[in-house]
Amino acid sequence: MHYITPEATHLRVSRLCLGCMTFGEPDRGKHAWTLPEESSRPLIQRALEGGINFFDTANSYSDGSSEEIVGRALRDFARRDEVVVATKVYHQVGDLPEGLSRAQILRSIDDSLRRLGMEYVDLLQIHRWDYSTPIEETLEALNEVVKAGKARYIGASSMHARQFAQALQLQESNGWARFVTMQDHYNLIYREEENEMLPLCHRAGVSVIPWSPLARGRLTRPWGETTARLVSDEFGKSLYSTTDENDAQIAQNLAEVAEELGANRAQVALAWLLSKPGVAAPIVGASRQEQLDDLLGAVDLTLTPEQVEKLEAPYQPHPIVGFK
């Protein structure tokens, strides 16, 4: 495994981050395909053995049970100072409504720490932009969380670049804790972030930790092949349903580059992301150990300029999706 220190932090993170939405009690929350605790723990342990030290969850995943499972596993399999734990706030969980008011943020971080069994998280991220709360209130509350020692750093996720620029400017002018990461939707078949968000992050010294780096599994198998999760994944359908023809061509080129390299599709798609300036650690998910072992191989793969060109050439502009 390779490691990187995201700009403006003292964190040392693995070049792959394990996304923990897969881990959660299936009878809690919105996703029946999640893995219960007894199936989740061996995967978390295997990730640690493979060198992954960066784990991304959220207050809302499986109604909080993702945080509970991840917290217990990390307590049993790792030392707290050896892992980097990220969680999020915004979506509704239990009796806590959706939103980023001061009261919601302060309640949510306390709930997350209780579920994780931790005194602090390394990174607290706002999951979306809250149109019903003044952004100043949100940013000041996040600053309180950092000052209280409950989060070492703060980050943001999917929003318009103009919104992120506004937030960064307000943090700067008020002396508040600053966003150090942007978790955005970025992969070979969705590259709209290259237009505004990635240049903004580069200028501001913000590290990018892309979600859905494998397009919810679409970049891991022959195009059009489905799984039970793909069939039931309504959010995923909303991301990729309108660009099928262009995406299929990119996927075909991905398969050809993978064959040239003697690698698999997922490894090549991740290696492409890892080669992009500013990308610290794509967030990968795995529900089986062999999937996880395959993904770990991506960090040692290097693409030639010709291979990168082949992967990128077919791309056509896509509609902006994934947030409001």
Phi, psi and omega per residue, in radians:
M1 nan 2.522 3.054
H2 -1.845 2.738 -3.068
Y3 -2.292 2.769 -3.113
I4 -2.545 2.630 3.027
T5 -1.854 1.865 3.131
P6 -0.990 2.449 -3.121
E7 -0.942 2.525 3.096
A8 1.181 0.329 3.065
T9 -2.358 2.941 2.979
H10 -1.915 0.328 -3.131
L11 -1.449 2.561 3.006
R12 -2.062 1.924 -3.031
V13 -2.058 2.581 3.041
S14 -1.157 2.648 -3.111
R15 -1.226 -0.164 2.944
L16 -2.090 2.400 3.064
C17 -1.890 2.361 3.122
L18 -1.517 2.005 3.054
G19 -1.325 2.325 -2.965
C20 -1.891 0.290 3.060
M21 -1.150 -0.428 3.123
T22 -1.167 -0.435 -3.042
F23 -1.677 2.071 3.138
G24 3.010 2.631 -3.135
E25 -1.176 2.162 -3.038
P26 -1.043 -0.435 -3.132
D27 -1.555 0.130 3.059
R28 -2.083 2.395 3.107
G29 1.466 -2.784 -2.931
K30 -1.819 -0.088 -2.994
H31 -2.075 1.883 -3.121
A32 -1.273 -0.220 -3.069
W33 -1.544 0.009 -3.105
T34 -1.231 2.814 -3.089
L35 -1.668 2.275 3.067
P36 -1.176 3.002 -2.987
E37 -0.992 -0.747 -3.071
E38 -1.148 -0.462 3.085
S39 -1.538 -0.440 -3.114
S40 -1.322 -0.705 -3.002
R41 -1.016 -0.771 3.125
P42 -1.092 -0.551 3.121
L43 -1.236 -0.707 3.102
I44 -1.127 -0.720 3.114
Q45 -1.115 -0.735 3.132
R46 -1.133 -0.673 3.102
A47 -1.045 -0.782 3.116
L48 -1.083 -0.757 3.126
E49 -1.104 -0.547 3.133
G50 -1.440 0.018 3.073
G51 1.750 -0.062 3.086
I52 -1.258 2.231 3.099
N53 -2.158 0.128 -3.011
F54 -2.071 2.117 -3.041
F55 -2.233 2.262 -3.080
D56 -2.073 2.069 3.095
T57 -2.242 -2.904 3.113
A58 -2.730 2.685 3.129
N59 -1.000 -0.598 -2.995
S60 -1.567 -0.184 -3.083
Y61 -1.114 2.128 3.132
S62 0.858 0.782 3.060
D63 0.963 0.668 3.102
G64 1.582 -0.197 -3.065
S65 -1.293 -0.379 3.038
S66 -1.083 -0.834 3.122
E67 -1.041 -0.715 -3.127
E68 -1.096 -0.810 -3.111
I69 -1.136 -0.810 -3.118
V70 -1.120 -0.769 -3.128
G71 -1.053 -0.790 -3.131
R72 -1.163 -0.712 -3.122
A73 -1.137 -0.784 -3.126
L74 -1.150 -0.601 3.096
R75 -1.120 -0.626 -3.101
D76 -1.444 -0.520 -2.968
F77 -1.945 -0.135 -3.061
A78 -2.591 2.849 2.975
R79 -1.538 2.490 -3.064
R80 -0.992 -0.666 -3.078
D81 -1.361 -0.034 3.119
E82 -1.717 -0.122 -3.091
V83 -2.133 2.699 3.110
V84 -2.012 2.044 -3.039
V85 -1.973 2.188 3.119
A86 -2.059 2.422 2.996
T87 -2.376 -3.097 -3.017
K88 -2.436 2.845 3.076
V89 -2.401 2.451 2.973
Y90 2.757 -0.967 -3.035
H91 -1.234 2.738 3.130
Q92 -1.146 2.427 3.018
V93 -2.574 2.220 -3.075
G94 1.001 -2.262 -3.141
D95 -1.630 0.146 3.085
L96 -1.578 2.011 -3.092
P97 -1.288 2.863 3.085
E98 -1.094 2.437 3.043
G99 2.538 3.003 -3.068
L100 -2.269 0.684 3.012
S101 -1.247 2.896 3.115
R102 -0.992 -0.831 -3.105
A103 -1.075 -0.713 -3.126
Q104 -1.164 -0.727 -3.133
I105 -1.151 -0.797 -3.105
L106 -1.155 -0.677 3.089
R107 -1.188 -0.745 -3.054
S108 -1.128 -0.748 -3.119
I109 -1.153 -0.665 3.099
D110 -1.126 -0.728 3.100
D111 -1.113 -0.741 -3.136
S112 -1.101 -0.770 -3.136
L113 -1.119 -0.654 3.102
R114 -1.131 -0.790 -3.130
R115 -1.154 -0.681 3.139
L116 -1.301 -0.373 -3.050
G117 1.205 0.641 -3.081
M118 -2.219 2.759 3.110
E119 -1.533 -0.335 3.131
Y120 -2.745 2.778 2.906
V121 -1.902 2.723 3.113
D122 -1.355 -0.531 -3.072
L123 -2.550 2.114 3.016
L124 -1.903 2.151 -3.058
Q125 -2.006 2.502 2.972
I126 -1.475 2.203 -2.952
H127 -1.265 -0.583 3.115
R128 -2.628 3.047 3.026
W129 -1.431 2.350 3.138
D130 -1.747 1.890 -3.099
Y131 -1.340 -0.167 -3.083
S132 -1.775 -0.031 3.136
T133 -2.169 2.339 3.072
P134 -0.994 2.341 -3.083
I135 -1.065 -0.532 3.109
E136 -1.061 -0.699 3.128
E137 -1.112 -0.755 3.125
T138 -1.074 -0.841 -3.071
L139 -1.169 -0.659 3.126
E140 -1.177 -0.665 3.106
A141 -1.149 -0.714 3.086
L142 -1.082 -0.672 3.083
N143 -1.071 -0.703 3.085
E144 -1.043 -0.739 -3.124
V145 -1.062 -0.744 3.127
V146 -1.171 -0.788 -3.132
K147 -1.092 -0.535 3.130
A148 -1.388 -0.089 3.122
G149 1.385 0.247 -3.116
K150 -1.520 -0.331 3.016
A151 -2.467 2.341 3.127
R152 -1.290 -0.669 -3.114
Y153 -2.478 2.888 3.083
I154 -2.194 2.675 3.120
G155 -2.469 3.034 3.126
A156 -2.227 2.917 3.110
S157 -2.417 2.996 -3.066
S158 -0.153 1.914 3.055
M159 -2.820 3.026 3.079
H160 -1.283 2.570 -3.128
A161 -1.039 -0.640 -3.138
R162 -1.113 -0.599 3.107
Q163 -1.198 -0.759 3.141
F164 -1.121 -0.700 3.113
A165 -1.085 -0.725 3.116
Q166 -1.082 -0.781 -3.127
A167 -1.099 -0.794 3.137
L168 -1.068 -0.691 -3.130
Q169 -1.163 -0.717 3.116
L170 -1.134 -0.716 3.106
Q171 -1.075 -0.758 -3.135
E172 -1.097 -0.840 -3.030
S173 -1.269 -0.426 -3.140
N174 -1.734 -0.048 -3.120
G175 1.222 0.445 3.128
W176 -1.511 2.789 3.042
A177 -0.920 2.454 -2.965
R178 -1.859 2.537 3.027
F179 -1.095 2.276 3.139
V180 -1.927 -0.200 3.135
T181 -2.389 2.685 2.980
M182 -2.216 2.031 3.081
Q183 -1.683 1.776 -3.051
D184 -2.166 2.949 -3.079
H185 -1.511 1.909 -3.004
Y186 -2.667 2.147 3.084
N187 -2.845 -3.130 -3.062
L188 -1.041 -0.512 -3.127
I189 -1.846 0.137 2.993
Y190 -2.519 1.708 -3.019
R191 -2.095 0.392 -3.111
E192 -1.123 -0.396 3.131
E193 -1.135 -0.336 3.137
E194 -1.179 -0.347 -3.064
N195 -1.264 -0.869 -3.051
E196 -2.235 -0.798 -2.999
M197 -1.152 -0.825 -3.095
L198 -1.142 -0.742 3.046
P199 -1.059 -0.672 3.092
L200 -1.080 -0.816 3.139
C201 -1.068 -0.695 3.129
H202 -1.089 -0.809 3.137
R203 -1.127 -0.631 -3.036
A204 -1.566 -0.080 -3.114
G205 1.230 0.635 3.140
V206 -1.830 2.257 -3.134
S207 -1.442 2.521 -3.091
V208 -1.803 2.287 3.093
I209 -2.196 1.507 -2.955
P210 -1.149 2.406 2.967
W211 -1.669 2.764 -3.082
S212 0.946 0.825 -3.113
P213 -1.144 -0.333 3.126
L214 -1.945 0.327 3.084
A215 0.948 0.882 3.122
R216 0.921 0.728 3.073
G217 1.589 -0.194 -3.075
R218 -1.146 -0.440 -3.117
L219 -1.657 0.247 -3.107
T220 -1.918 -0.144 -3.022
R221 -2.545 2.936 3.101
P222 -0.919 2.415 -3.051
W223 -1.036 2.312 3.118
G224 1.657 -0.297 3.092
E225 -1.233 2.364 -3.061
T226 -2.004 2.878 3.021
T227 -2.299 2.944 3.123
A228 -1.023 -0.666 -3.136
R229 -1.190 -0.742 3.137
L230 -1.041 -0.734 -3.104
V231 -1.103 -0.641 -3.081
S232 -1.641 -0.001 -3.025
D233 -1.555 1.502 -3.091
E234 -1.130 -0.670 3.137
F235 -1.115 -0.752 3.107
G236 -1.045 -0.707 3.114
K237 -1.077 -0.636 -3.133
S238 -1.186 -0.397 -3.117
L239 -1.440 -0.603 -2.914
Y240 -2.205 0.094 -2.981
S241 -1.304 -0.361 -3.000
T242 -1.709 -0.011 -3.009
T243 -2.225 0.530 -2.951
D244 -1.035 -0.752 -3.046
E245 -1.125 -0.815 3.126
N246 -1.143 -0.734 -3.121
D247 -1.111 -0.636 3.140
A248 -1.111 -0.656 3.119
Q249 -1.159 -0.733 3.104
I250 -1.088 -0.744 -3.134
A251 -1.107 -0.630 3.099
Q252 -1.137 -0.783 3.102
N253 -1.103 -0.648 3.092
L254 -1.052 -0.775 3.137
A255 -1.082 -0.682 -3.127
E256 -1.205 -0.720 3.100
V257 -1.137 -0.709 3.122
A258 -1.054 -0.723 3.134
E259 -1.129 -0.736 3.092
E260 -0.980 -0.695 -3.031
L261 -1.542 -0.158 -3.042
G262 1.169 0.543 3.140
A263 -2.063 3.135 3.044
N264 -1.829 2.957 -3.038
R265 -0.999 -0.800 -3.071
A266 -1.071 -0.737 -3.139
Q267 -1.075 -0.727 -3.121
V268 -1.217 -0.739 3.126
A269 -1.067 -0.664 3.104
L270 -1.279 -0.693 3.118
A271 -1.068 -0.641 3.087
W272 -1.078 -0.812 3.127
L273 -1.103 -0.747 -3.107
L274 -1.124 -0.370 3.139
S275 -1.434 -0.148 -3.060
K276 -1.437 2.299 3.131
P277 -0.998 2.385 3.081
G278 1.572 -0.286 3.121
V279 -1.406 2.063 -3.118
A280 -1.523 -0.918 -3.028
A281 -2.774 1.882 3.005
P282 -1.077 2.571 -3.107
I283 -1.680 1.939 -3.064
V284 -1.846 2.607 3.052
G285 -2.056 2.647 3.100
A286 -2.621 2.430 3.092
S287 -2.001 -0.056 3.085
R288 -2.423 2.631 -3.084
Q289 -1.100 -0.661 -3.121
E290 -1.162 -0.577 3.034
Q291 -1.058 -0.853 -3.106
L292 -1.069 -0.774 3.141
D293 -1.075 -0.672 3.077
D294 -1.069 -0.801 -3.087
L295 -1.093 -0.641 -3.125
L296 -1.037 -0.491 -3.120
G297 -1.228 -0.240 -3.069
A298 -1.146 -0.543 -3.018
V299 -1.222 -0.289 -3.130
D300 -1.758 0.104 -3.078
L301 -1.676 2.331 3.088
T302 -2.097 2.280 3.139
L303 -1.699 2.509 3.046
T304 -1.375 2.787 3.063
P305 -0.974 -0.615 3.134
E306 -1.163 -0.687 3.112
Q307 -1.181 -0.700 3.084
V308 -1.064 -0.768 3.124
E309 -1.060 -0.723 3.137
K310 -1.113 -0.679 3.133
L311 -1.211 -0.624 -3.007
E312 -1.580 -0.473 -2.960
A313 -0.980 -0.726 -3.044
P314 -1.273 -0.214 -2.956
Y315 -1.072 2.321 3.033
Q316 -2.091 2.663 -3.120
P317 -0.943 2.435 -3.128
H318 -1.974 2.759 2.993
P319 -1.105 2.591 3.068
I320 -1.263 2.132 -3.116
V321 -2.382 2.885 3.039
G322 1.827 -0.250 3.118
F323 -2.810 2.944 -3.105
K324 -1.612 nan nan
